[in-house]
Amino acid sequence: YDCDYYETRDSAYCGHSEIATNCCFCGGGNTAPTTPTQQPDPPTPTQPPSTQPAPVDAPPTSGGPCSDILPLPGNWGAGGLYDCNYYEDRSSAYCNNIEIATNCCFCDGGNSG
């Protein structure tokens, strides 16, 4: 889920530190774009990562809309807490990480067609 999801539900979600820190509607988040000087680290999950296997790379097909491959593997998805929209809203530098590049449409990954 991303900040938009929580914002449309209830401001009580701002009581969760991860949401309060990362979402603009709670007073967190980034108000100005930043240029990272190094490759960002994945967020530290508050719950154990999903035990689902990592997605298998599928060859892209042309001509159709792209869909992100979810859930993101390992700590990148934090058991469903973070998705491609979360990383896209922060920086294209996340595309330097193979898990994000492979699974997220904004990095030319995901599934097309």
Backbone hydrogen bonds in HBPLUS format (Angstrom, degrees):
<---DONOR---> <-ACCEPTOR-->    atom                        ^
c    i                          cat <-CA-CA->   ^        H-A-AA   ^      H-
h    n   atom  resd res      DA  || num        DHA   H-A  angle D-A-AA Bond
n    s   type  num  typ     dist DA aas  dist angle  dist       angle   num
A0005-TYR N   A0002-ASP O   3.00 MM   3  5.43 125.7  2.31 108.2 121.2     1
A0006-TYR N   A0002-ASP O   3.41 MM   4  6.91 155.8  2.48 151.0 155.9     2
A0007-GLU N   A0003-CYS O   2.85 MM   4  6.01 159.6  1.89 157.6 164.2     3
A0008-THR N   A0004-ASP O   3.15 MM   4  6.26 154.1  2.22 147.0 151.2     4
A0009-ARG N   A0006-TYR O   3.09 MM   3  5.12 147.7  2.20  99.8 109.8     5
A0010-ASP N   A0006-TYR O   3.23 MM   4  6.40 154.4  2.30 166.8 165.4     6
A0013-TYR N   A0010-ASP O   3.23 MM   3  6.13 170.4  2.24 121.6 123.8     7
A0014-CYS N   A0011-SER O   2.98 MM   3  5.63 161.2  2.01 117.3 123.1     8
A0015-GLY N   A0012-ALA O   3.00 MM   3  5.72 166.0  2.02 119.7 123.9     9
A0016-HIS N   A0013-TYR O   3.00 MM   3  5.73 171.3  2.01 123.1 125.8    10
A0019-ILE N   A0016-HIS O   3.08 MM   3  5.51 119.2  2.47 109.8 123.7    11
A0020-ALA N   A0016-HIS O   2.89 MM   4  6.08 171.2  1.90 164.6 167.6    12
A0021-THR N   A0017-SER O   2.91 MM   4  5.90 153.5  1.98 146.3 152.5    13
A0022-ASN N   A0018-GLU O   3.14 MM   4  6.12 147.7  2.25 136.1 144.2    14
A0023-CYS N   A0019-ILE O   2.89 MM   4  5.51 143.2  2.03 154.7 157.3    15
A0029-GLY N   A0021-THR O   2.88 MM   8  6.11 167.5  1.89 128.5 126.8    16
A0026-CYS N   A0023-CYS O   3.06 MM   3  5.57 154.7  2.12 112.9 120.7    17
A0028-GLY N   A0023-CYS O   2.99 MM   5  4.97 147.2  2.10 143.9 133.6    18
A0027-GLY N   A0024-CYS O   2.83 MM   3  4.93 159.7  1.87 110.1 116.9    19
A0113-GLY N   A0065-PRO O   3.09 MM  48  5.54 139.0  2.26 128.1 139.7    20
A0067-SER N   A0111-ASN O   2.66 MM  44  5.15 147.5  1.76 144.4 156.0    21
A0111-ASN N   A0067-SER O   2.77 MM  44  5.15 170.7  1.78 153.0 155.3    22
A0069-ILE N   A0103-ASN O   2.86 MM  34  4.81 164.5  1.89 143.1 148.4    23
A0076-TRP N   A0073-PRO O   3.20 MM   3  5.87 129.1  2.47 142.6 143.1    24
A0080-GLY N   A0077-GLY O   2.88 MM   3  5.14 128.5  2.15 106.0 120.5    25
A0081-LEU N   A0077-GLY O   2.89 MM   4  5.94 109.8  2.39 152.3 171.2    26
A0082-TYR N   A0077-GLY O   3.00 MM   5  4.65 174.9  2.00 127.8 129.4    27
A0081-LEU N   A0078-ALA O   3.33 MM   3  5.26 162.6  2.36 101.5 106.6    28
A0086-TYR N   A0083-ASP O   3.04 MM   3  5.41 126.3  2.34 106.5 119.4    29
A0088-GLU N   A0084-CYS O   2.83 MM   4  6.03 162.4  1.87 157.7 163.6    30
A0089-ASP N   A0085-ASN O   2.96 MM   4  5.98 157.1  2.01 147.9 152.5    31
A0090-ARG N   A0087-TYR O   3.07 MM   3  5.19 145.4  2.20 100.7 111.2    32
A0091-SER N   A0087-TYR O   3.07 MM   4  6.31 170.7  2.08 171.0 168.1    33
A0094-TYR N   A0091-SER O   3.36 MM   3  6.08 167.5  2.38 113.4 116.2    34
A0095-CYS N   A0092-SER O   2.95 MM   3  5.63 161.7  1.98 118.0 123.8    35
A0096-ASN N   A0093-ALA O   3.02 MM   3  5.73 167.4  2.04 119.8 123.5    36
A0097-ASN N   A0094-TYR O   3.05 MM   3  5.72 167.0  2.07 119.6 123.0    37
A0100-ILE N   A0097-ASN O   3.04 MM   3  5.52 121.9  2.39 112.0 125.3    38
A0101-ALA N   A0097-ASN O   2.87 MM   4  6.03 174.1  1.87 163.8 165.8    39
A0102-THR N   A0098-ILE O   2.91 MM   4  5.81 155.5  1.97 145.3 150.6    40
A0103-ASN N   A0099-GLU O   3.30 MM   4  6.16 148.6  2.40 131.8 139.4    41
A0104-CYS N   A0100-ILE O   2.93 MM   4  5.57 145.3  2.06 156.1 158.7    42
A0110-GLY N   A0102-THR O   2.93 MM   8  6.11 162.4  1.97 121.2 125.0    43
A0107-CYS N   A0104-CYS O   3.11 MM   3  5.59 155.8  2.17 112.0 119.5    44
A0109-GLY N   A0104-CYS O   2.88 MM   5  4.85 149.5  1.97 141.4 136.4    45
A0108-ASP N   A0105-CYS O   2.86 MM   3  4.84 159.8  1.90 117.6 117.8    46
